[in-house]
Amino acid sequence: MRAWQVGALGEPAEVMRLAQDVPEPTPGEGQVLVRVRAAAVNFPDALMCRGHYQVRPPLPFTPGVELCGELVGGDRAGARVIGTPLLPAGAFAEYALMDAASVFPAPEALDDAQAAALHIGYQTAWFGLHRRARLAAGETLLVHAAAGGVGSAAVQLGKAAGARVIGVVGGAEKASVARELGADLVIDRHAEDFAAAVRAATGGQGADVVFDPVGGEAYTGSTKCVAFEGRILVVGFASGTIPAPGLNHALVKNYSVLGLHWGLYNTRDPQAVRQAHRELTELAAKGVVRPLVSERLAFDRAAEGVQKVADGVSTGRIAVLP
């Protein structure tokens, strides 16, 4: 089969190579074989290529941590499913392996590319907003990278929860995307101080919940505009800078800093993951959430898509179609 492989660590565009004769993976006990219909590009794909992710598959490996596919063989052959493949045989291939217990039905309301993009980003946003931050209707939610993959999910789910959503983006094009997603207010961090803009927009109260997949200056600025008893969700560090928060500041301003590692729920509370999937499927059926797939790339352009996400120049989600 055809599969993208990483044989050395570095920038995705330099180290991802398309191989034509990779052996089709063979499922073991508790595993299923899936024919990939669409693979969604995620930031961890880029980090794994660089060797900077917490999961480090042995070389060579096929990247791609999120897919929509159809089951091969068994009683449910042909069923359309979504989920996370088992590395080192990732989603940027014609076939992938999945843990049978971690296969989810693909929402009928979404096409293959949209369905592929529903799992990791939307699960992360759902657990962050509802399980960790306990976002309530009427609260103000500040979303960094609001036009990005996980940020766009947080905007949609925040609106679905009845929150007032403020999106922070970098550039006019991304600002337009965040508005289309439903953000009530969009701030271009290249044009103004987002912390000051948030304080002004909230009458000095600040944001009740901050969704931060960026880190660095995004986190630092968030501490200046988080509300009394507000919650800052640490989701990731797309900026490349991991902040060192001053706990004395959290003390005197009375806010919480919450970590979110969604992957842990797959082993610690898998039933909650399935419940979140059911709720996301219902929201998709109602048209309340719909993954923003900005690009649908042919299979031979997968490395280009991963590099775009690595460089932070993409909006929404990029899907690779075998």
C-alpha positions in Angstrom: 0.0 0.0 0.0 1.0 3.7 -0.2 1.9 5.3 3.0 3.8 8.4 4.2 6.8 7.5 6.4 9.2 9.5 8.6 12.7 7.9 8.7 14.5 10.8 10.3 13.4 13.6 12.6 13.0 17.2 11.3 10.6 19.5 9.5 7.6 17.6 8.0 8.2 18.8 4.5 11.8 17.5 4.7 11.4 14.2 6.5 8.0 12.9 5.3 8.5 10.6 2.3 5.7 8.8 0.3 6.4 5.1 0.0 4.6 3.0 -2.6 5.1 -0.6 -1.3 4.6 -0.5 2.5 3.1 -3.8 3.8 -0.5 -3.6 4.8 -0.8 -3.7 8.6 -2.1 -6.9 10.1 -4.5 -6.5 13.1 -3.7 -8.3 16.3 -5.9 -9.2 19.2 -8.4 -6.5 19.9 -7.5 -4.5 16.8 -9.3 -3.8 13.5 -8.1 -2.9 10.0 -9.5 0.3 8.6 -9.4 1.6 5.0 -8.7 5.3 5.4 -11.2 7.6 3.7 -9.9 10.8 5.1 -7.1 11.8 7.6 -7.2 15.1 9.5 -3.9 16.9 10.1 -3.1 17.8 13.7 -0.3 19.8 15.3 1.0 16.6 17.1 1.7 15.2 13.6 4.2 18.0 13.1 5.6 17.6 16.6 6.2 13.9 16.1 8.0 14.6 12.9 10.3 16.9 14.8 10.6 14.5 17.7 9.1 17.0 20.1 5.9 15.2 21.0 5.4 13.1 24.2 4.6 10.1 22.0 7.7 9.1 20.0 7.1 6.2 17.6 10.1 4.2 16.5 11.5 5.1 13.1 10.3 4.7 10.5 6.7 5.5 11.3 3.6 6.8 9.5 2.2 9.9 11.1 -1.5 10.9 11.3 -3.4 10.7 14.5 -7.0 11.2 13.4 -9.0 9.5 10.6 -12.4 8.6 9.1 -12.4 5.2 7.5 -14.3 2.0 6.9 -13.9 -1.3 8.7 -12.3 -4.1 6.7 -13.6 -7.6 7.5 -15.7 -8.8 10.4 -19.3 -8.4 11.1 -19.2 -4.6 10.6 -17.3 -4.6 7.4 -17.9 -1.4 5.5 -19.1 0.6 8.5 -17.8 4.2 8.5 -15.9 5.0 11.7 -13.7 7.7 13.2 -10.9 7.7 15.8 -7.2 7.5 16.4 -5.1 4.9 14.6 -2.4 2.8 16.4 1.1 4.2 15.8 3.5 3.6 14.2 1.0 2.8 11.5 -0.7 6.2 11.4 -3.5 7.7 9.3 -1.5 9.0 6.3 -1.7 5.7 4.6 -4.3 3.7 2.6 -4.9 1.4 5.5 -4.4 1.8 9.3 -5.0 -0.2 12.5 -7.3 0.9 15.3 -8.0 -0.4 18.8 -11.4 -2.0 18.5 -12.5 -0.5 21.8 -11.6 3.1 20.5 -13.6 3.0 17.3 -16.5 5.5 17.1 -19.4 5.6 14.6 -18.9 8.5 12.1 -21.7 11.0 12.3 -24.0 10.7 9.4 -24.4 14.5 9.2 -20.7 14.9 8.3 -18.8 13.9 5.2 -15.5 12.0 5.4 -13.2 15.0 5.8 -15.5 16.7 8.4 -15.9 13.4 10.3 -12.2 12.9 10.5 -11.8 16.3 12.1 -14.4 15.8 14.7 -12.6 13.5 17.1 -9.4 15.0 18.7 -10.1 18.7 18.4 -13.7 18.6 19.4 -13.2 16.1 22.2 -10.4 18.3 23.5 -12.6 21.4 23.4 -15.6 19.5 25.0 -13.6 18.1 27.9 -11.8 21.4 28.4 -14.9 23.6 28.5 -17.3 21.2 30.2 -15.3 18.8 32.3 -12.4 21.0 33.4 -13.6 24.6 33.3 -17.3 24.0 33.9 -18.3 26.7 31.4 -21.8 28.1 32.2 -24.3 29.8 30.0 -23.8 33.6 30.1 -20.1 33.4 30.9 -17.4 35.0 28.7 -15.1 32.6 27.0 -11.8 33.8 25.5 -10.4 31.5 22.8 -6.9 31.8 21.5 -6.1 30.7 18.0 -9.8 30.9 17.4 -9.5 30.1 13.6 -7.2 27.1 14.2 -8.1 23.4 14.5 -8.9 23.1 18.2 -9.7 26.8 18.7 -12.4 26.7 16.0 -14.0 23.7 17.9 -13.9 25.7 21.2 -15.6 28.7 19.5 -18.5 26.5 18.2 -18.9 24.5 21.5 -18.7 27.7 23.5 -21.5 29.2 21.5 -23.5 25.9 21.9 -23.1 26.2 25.6 -24.6 29.7 25.7 -21.3 31.6 26.4 -20.2 34.9 25.0 -17.2 34.0 22.9 -14.2 36.3 22.2 -11.8 34.9 19.7 -8.1 36.0 19.4 -6.4 35.5 16.1 -3.4 36.6 14.1 -4.3 38.4 11.0 -7.3 39.7 9.1 -8.0 36.5 7.2 -8.2 34.5 10.4 -10.4 37.1 11.9 -12.9 36.6 9.1 -12.9 32.9 9.7 -13.5 33.3 13.5 -16.4 35.6 12.8 -17.9 33.0 10.4 -17.5 30.4 13.2 -19.8 32.5 15.4 -17.4 34.4 17.7 -19.2 37.4 19.2 -16.0 39.5 19.2 -12.8 38.9 17.3 -9.5 40.5 18.3 -6.5 40.6 15.9 -3.5 40.3 18.2 -1.3 41.8 15.4 -3.4 45.0 15.5 -4.1 45.5 19.2 -3.4 44.4 22.7 -5.8 41.5 23.2 -5.7 41.8 27.0 -6.7 45.4 27.0 -9.4 44.7 24.4 -10.9 41.9 26.5 -11.0 44.1 29.6 -12.7 46.9 27.6 -15.2 44.5 26.0 -16.2 43.0 29.4 -16.4 46.3 31.3 -13.2 45.5 33.2 -14.5 42.1 34.5 -12.3 40.0 32.2 -13.0 36.5 30.7 -14.5 33.8 32.9 -12.8 31.0 31.0 -9.7 31.2 28.8 -9.0 28.4 26.3 -5.3 28.5 25.5 -3.7 26.1 23.0 -0.9 28.6 22.3 1.1 29.3 25.4 3.9 31.9 25.5 2.6 35.5 25.2 -1.0 34.3 24.9 -0.9 32.8 28.4 0.9 35.8 29.8 -1.7 38.2 28.4 -4.5 36.0 29.6 -3.4 36.4 33.2 -4.0 40.1 32.7 -7.6 39.7 31.5 -9.0 36.7 33.4 -12.0 37.4 35.6 -12.3 37.0 39.4 -12.6 33.2 39.9 -11.8 32.7 36.3 -10.2 29.6 34.8 -7.3 29.5 32.4 -7.3 26.2 30.4 -3.8 25.1 29.4 -4.4 23.1 26.2 -1.1 23.2 24.4 1.9 25.3 23.4 1.6 26.0 19.6 3.8 29.1 20.1 6.7 26.8 21.1 7.1 28.6 24.4 6.0 26.9 27.6 5.1 29.6 30.2 6.3 29.5 33.7 3.3 30.9 35.6 3.7 33.0 38.7 1.5 31.2 41.3 1.6 34.3 43.5 -0.3 36.1 40.7 -3.0 33.4 40.6 -3.3 33.8 44.3 -3.7 37.5 44.5 -6.1 37.6 41.5 -8.0 34.5 42.6 -8.0 32.5 39.3 -7.4 28.9 38.5 -4.9 27.4 36.0 -6.2 24.1 34.7 -4.3 21.5 32.7 -5.9 19.4 30.0 -4.5 16.3 28.5 -7.4 14.8 26.7 -5.6 11.6 25.8 -5.7 10.5 29.4 -9.4 10.2 29.4 -9.2 7.4 26.9 -7.7 5.2 29.6 -9.0 6.9 32.8 -12.6 7.4 31.8 -13.4 5.9 28.4 -17.1 6.1 29.1 -16.9 9.8 29.3 -15.2 9.9 25.9 -18.0 7.9 24.4 -20.6 10.2 26.0 -18.8 13.2 24.6 -18.9 11.6 21.2 -22.6 11.0 21.5 -23.2 14.7 22.4 -20.9 15.9 19.6 -22.8 13.6 17.1 -26.1 15.1 18.2 -24.7 18.7 17.9 -23.5 17.8 14.4 -26.9 16.4 13.4 -28.5 19.7 14.5 -25.9 21.7 12.5 -24.6 23.4 15.7 -21.1 22.1 15.2 -19.4 21.4 11.9 -15.7 21.1 11.6 -14.2 23.8 9.4 -12.3 21.9 6.7 -10.4 24.7 4.9 -8.4 22.4 2.6 -8.9 19.0 1.2 -5.5 17.8 -0.1 -4.8 14.9 -2.4 -2.8 12.1 -0.7 0.5 13.1 -2.4 0.3 16.5 -0.7 0.1 15.2 2.9 3.6 16.5 3.8 2.6 20.0 2.6 -0.5 19.9 4.8 1.5 18.9 7.9 4.0 21.6 7.2 1.3 24.3 7.0 0.0 23.3 10.4 3.5 23.3 11.8 4.1 26.8 10.5 0.8 28.1 11.9 -0.4 29.4 8.5 -3.5 27.2 8.2 -7.1 28.0 9.3 -9.6 25.4 10.5 -8.6 21.9 9.6 -6.7 20.3 6.7 -7.8 16.9 5.5 -5.8 14.4 3.4 -7.8 12.2 1.1 -6.2 8.9 0.0 
